[in-house]
């Protein structure tokens, strides 16, 4: 039922959040023990407890932020096809994050954007900065294209539903017209 599904979502989201934060800490050289403690501490924050207590599913997507930092870090450390692959992955990640909840996109402005600017600033060369910036823009384009595809799909679905509704009302109109046309025959039958 619904309780089991919501419980499964909470378990999956909290596990994803802890795992993503653990991976982020490990990527920046934190020891395994401290990274485990960091992942566990993220799960013990009042925000997570509040989200679980009030079954507020939109607060369970915190795993997107460390995941985006990890993917961006892969973009900065790779080049060529791998960098393009990670840019596509970042675009898909941004798209999925936007589908989860728009609050995470707002948090990007204060968490991810400064981190991206810092990594661009510390790049070893001007060409590396340009490649990283191009990869970031490509990721934004991928996310935008996926969002546009979702909007087009939703629009087409709404048009199809409107056509089905109009067809149903037309069927009702036909039945009402048929009944209206039968009234004179009924009157003639009663008179006879």
N, C-alpha and C positions, 0 to 999 in steps of 0.2 A: 503494500500500500504506500500511501503518501509519506507516512512517518519513516518507513524504511528507506524510501528514495531520498528524503531530505537528510536523513542520517548518513547515507552513503555519500551525498554531496558534501556534507560537512567533513567527513573523514577524508575524502579525496582532496578537498581544498586545503585543509590544514596540513595534510601530508605533503601536498605540492608546495605550500608556502614554506614549511620547514626544510624540505629538500632543496628548494631553490635558494633559500638563504644560506643553507649549509654549503651548497656548491659555490655561491658567491664568496663566502668567507674563505673557503679552501682556495679559490682562484686567486685571492689576494694574499695567500701565504699564511693564513691562520692555521694553527695546528688542528688536528682532527678532533681532539677533545674539546677545545674551545669552540670550534665550529659546531659541534653537536650541541654544546651548551647554548650557543647563539641561536641555533634553529629551535631549540626547546623554549628559550626565552621569548622568541617571537610568538610562539603558540600560547604562551602564558600571559600575554598582554591583555589589559582590560578590554581592548577593542575586540579581540577574538572571543573572549568570554561573553561580551555583550551580544555579539553577532550570533553566537550559538544559543544564548539564553532567549533572545527574542526571535530566533529563526530568521535572521536578516541575511539572506543569501548574498545580497550584493556587497556585503562587507567581507566576503570570503575570498576575494580574488587578489589578495596581496602578493601572491606568487608572481604576478606579471612584472612587477618592478624589478626584483633581482634577476628575473629571467631576461628581461630586456637589457639590463646592464651586462649580463653574461654574453648575450648574443652580440652586443655592440663591441665588447672586448674581443670577441672572435673576429669581428670585422677589422679591428685595428691591428690585430696580430697576423692576419693572413693577407694574401694578395691574389690577384688573378681570378681564376674560376672559384676557388674556395671563398674568396671575399664576395663574389657575386652570389654564391649559394647562401652565404650567411646574410647577405642583404635581403635576399628573397625570404629567408626564414624570419628576419627581423620584421619585414613587411607583414608577413602572415601573423606574427606574434602581436604586432600593433593592432592589426585588424581584429584578432580574437579578443584582445584586451578591450577594444572599443565596444565589441558586442557584449562583453561581460557587464561593463558599467562605465558610464562616461566620467565618473569621478577619478578613475585611474588615468584617463587622458589628462585631466587637470593636474594630477600629481606629477605627470611626466614633465610638465613645465617647470616644476620646482626641484625635481630629483634627477631625471634623466637628461634633460637639456643642459644643465650645468656640468654634469659628468661628461657629456659628449663634447662640450666646449673645452673642458679641461684636457680630455684626451687629444683633441685636435691641436691644442696649444702645445702639448708635450711631444707631439710627433717629431720624428727625427728630421724630416725634410718637407719642403713645400709640396713636392709631388705626392708624398704619402698623405698629407692633409687633403689634397685635392681628391685622391682616390677614396679616402675615407668619407669625405663630404659627398662625393658622387654615390657611394654605396648607401649612405644615409638617405639621400634624396631618392635613390632607387627604391629603398625600403618604404619611404613615404608614398611613392607612386604605386607600389604593389598594394599597400594598405588602402589607398584611395580607390584603386581599381576594384578591389574586392568589396569595398563598401558600396561603390556605385552598382556593382553587380547585385548586391543584396537589395538595394533600393529599387532597381529595375525589376527584380523578381517579386518584390512586395507590390510594386505598382501593377505588374501583370496579374498577380493574384487578386488584387482588388478589382481590376477590370473584369476578370473572369467571374468573380463573385457578384459584381453588379449586373453582369449579363445573365447570370443564373437567377438573380432576384427579379430582374425585368421579365424573364421568361416565366417565372412562377406567377407573377402578377398578370401576365398576359393569359396564362391558363385560367386563372380565376375570372378574368374579364370574359373569356370565351364561355365559361360555364354560366356566368351571370346572364350573358346575352342569350344563350340557349334557353335558360329558364324564362327570361323575359319574352322570348319568341313563343314559348309554349302557353303563355297566359291567355292569348285570344282563343286558342284551341280548347283550353280548359273552360273558358267562359261559354263557348259554343256547346261544349259537352254538357255543361250544367243546364243551359237553356233548353236543350233537347229533351 
